């Protein structure tokens, strides 16, 4: 479990995971979504995470499992690290940087 409290995780999650469940689900169906990230078995880590994020966003806060809270903390950490690296100077809209963030539920635009 994260060193952060669940309230801290919840607040950061709500701030950083800014894509609605259906929006993220639709995004995960695109070629652009599948074009980024590391993968061992054909599906990238971010793409798998995106599917988990959709389920979490459709779950009531009181009903979240310990595993879901752990994943939420992982997602928040990933998004913060990725944002701190900064995006491309030009063409952010169609960049691998943005696509990767979107797989994790954050659209920087």
N, C-alpha and C positions, 0 to 999 in steps of 0.2 A: 504494500500500500504506500501511496505517496506520503511524503512528510507534511504535505499541506492538509489542512482540514477540508472536509467535504464542502463546507461553505465557500472556502477559497476556490476550490476546484470548480464548483457550480458557477460562481461569479465569473471566473476566467473563461469557462466553457461557454457561457451565455454571451460573453463579449466577443470571443474569437471564432466560435463555430457559427458563422453568420449565414450559412445556406440553409434554407428550409428543407425538410426531409424529401419532398417531391422534387425540388430543384436539384438536390444532390443525387437522388435516384436517377433522374433524367441525365444528369451529367455523366454518371458512371456508365451509362450505355453508349457513350460516344467513343469514337476512335481516339480523339484527343486525350481522353481520360486514360485509355489503355496504353497510350504512347509514352508515358513517363513512369519513372520509378524503377527500383530494383526488383528482381523477381527470380525465384527459384523454381517455381512450378507453373509459370505462364501467367500468373496474376501478381501484380506488384503489391508490395506491402501497403502502400497508400490506398490502392484500390480495395483491398480486403478491409482496411480500416474504414473506408468510406461506407461499405455495406454495414459494418458494425455501428457506425455513427448514425445511420438512418434508423436502425432499430432503437438505439439509445434515445434519439430525439423523439421517437414515438412512444417512449415509456414514461410513465409518471415518475416524478422525482422520488416519491416515497417507495416506489417499487423497483428502483435500480438495485441490481445485485452488486456484491463486492467486486466482481470481475468487471462489471460495467463502469464502476467508479474508477477502478485502476486504469481502464482503457481511456476514460475521459481525461485522467491526469496525463497519460501518455500523449494524447492528442494535443492537449494544451501545450505541453512541452515541445512537441514537434513544431507546432505552428509558431510558437515564440522563437525557437531557434531558426527556423526557416525565414521568418520575417527579419530577424536581426542580420541575416546575411545580405539583405537588400536584394532587390530585383534588378532586372536589366534596365539600362538607361533608356532604351527605346523598345517599342513593340511589346510592352508588358502584356497587352491583351492576348496575344497568341504565343506567349513564352512558356517554355517547359517549367519555369519557376512558378508561374501562376497555375498552370495545370496541376502541378504537384500539390500545391496548397489546396486547390479545389477538391482533389481526391480526399483530403483530410478535412473537408467541410468549411474551408475558409476561402472566400473570393476576395482578393485584395482590392478589386475594383468596386 
